[in-house]
Amino acid sequence: MKQGNYLNSASRFSIITLALLLSFSSFVFAQDAEPAEGAAQSETTPAVQGGDAAAGKALFNANCAACHKLYSRATGPALYNVTERRDREWLYQWIKNNRALIDSGDPEAIAIYEEYNQTAMNLFPQLSNADIDDILAYTDTPKPEPKAPAAAAGAAGQGGGGVSSTVILAILAVVLVMLVAVLFLVNNTLRKFAVAQGVALPVKEARKPIWKSFVENQFLVLVSVIVLLLGGAYFAYGWMMQVGVDQGYQPIQPIHYSHRIHAGDNQIECKYCHSSARTSKTSGIPSLNVCMNCHKSISEVADETSEFSSVTEDYSKEFYDKEIQKLYKATGWDPATQSYTGETQAVEWVRIHNLPDFAYFNHSQHVSVAGVQCQTCHGPVEEMEIMYQNAPLTMGWCINCHRETNVKMDGNPYYEKIHEELSKKYGVEQLTAAQMGGLECGKCHY
């Protein structure tokens, strides 16, 4: 009875200590979870006297954005605060018919024309003075402050809630160590007290080690050996089957290229960059000239793109802008003079999808003839921030696709006769690629 009373006392003490610990942690976490006070203020386009800046933004994007930027030079000059540099009446004439202003001998018009390599500016006689006022109001919009990355904003929000998570974990660790120490001291004290009171403590009986019992049982040894052999063979087979399979391979490229922004947000067609996929065996690596078709005028990520792309601390607007500067350095493009310097650098792209030399694959046959979408093999490219190998590209994976994919017959007279004959042979209306010979060894191995 005495022994039971001492044990019950120790149990009660442990329960009380654990209850206090849980209460303390709940209190601290409740403080940490309090929402930050205040709400983000909505951003609106500032109203500028003399026109509607919101309407001017729409007109600017439709008519001016191809050649002009607000805060940096492009094909034409930066237009921020252009009303402070030029007379408004002069701007009306220049925008509606700059050619006539140049031919009239206007010194300012001629100076601009010569400064920008005599590049002809489009005429906009359809714009009224009110429309131009709206555009000029938009050009007077101050440059917005860069937005804090989402991760940093989240950390700042947590900072206003009280105690940080690191402090909480440190306190809990100290309390746990103290609890273990207290339990150890209580156990020793109870044992000494029991000895002093003459209470008999339980004595551990000597037992045979479990490994000796296991060794003496031949049946268990036999079963264990069989299980280990089968398990080892299973994992060895799985490892050998993964040799040369690079599914999930995601290398870091010398210039960061976001398929999510280009193919996703901007909806650029895959074959605009990988044009050789239509007519060639390979999809090809796009020339940097293809990039410069757009990036001559796009030297930074637009604020709208940043918002839609959920900019984070790792992929901020500043990060993307630095990658565009890497492109300029590689191509020798000087955005200040809008010209090439002739000093170029090779970009060593890292190949991601790489089939063995003994496997033949023709992009044009699949893309142009079969009409297979790029995402069928490459996965949701429009969602990938960093490109990776989505499919295993194994022989079994290709064969399954040939067995499940019907041959495209629309507008493809090449297959009409053979499709008709094979359809009768197999008794089907639609032939799969496998039934058309897609499983023959010579199709992919030569």
Secondary structure, DSSP 8 states (H G I E B T S, - for coil): -HHHHHHHHHHHHHHHHHHHHHHHHHHHHHHHTS--SS---------BTTB-HHHHHHHHHHHTTTT--SSS-SSS---TTHHHHS-HHHHHHHHHHHHHHHHTT-HHHHHHHHHTTT------TT--HHHHHHHHHHHTS--------HHHHHHHHHHTTSS-HHHHHHHHHHHHHHHHHHHHHHHHHHHHHHHHTT-----------HHHHHHH-HHHHHHHHHHHHHHHHHHHHHHHHTTT--TT-----SS---HIIIIIIS---HHHHSGGGGTSSS-----HHHHHHHHTT--S--HHHHHHTT--SSS-HHHHHHHHHHHHHHHTEETTTTEE-S--------------TT----HHIIIIIS---HHHHH--GGG-SS----S---HHHHHHHHHH-B---TT-GGGHHHHHHHHHHHT-SS-BTIIIIIT-HHHH--
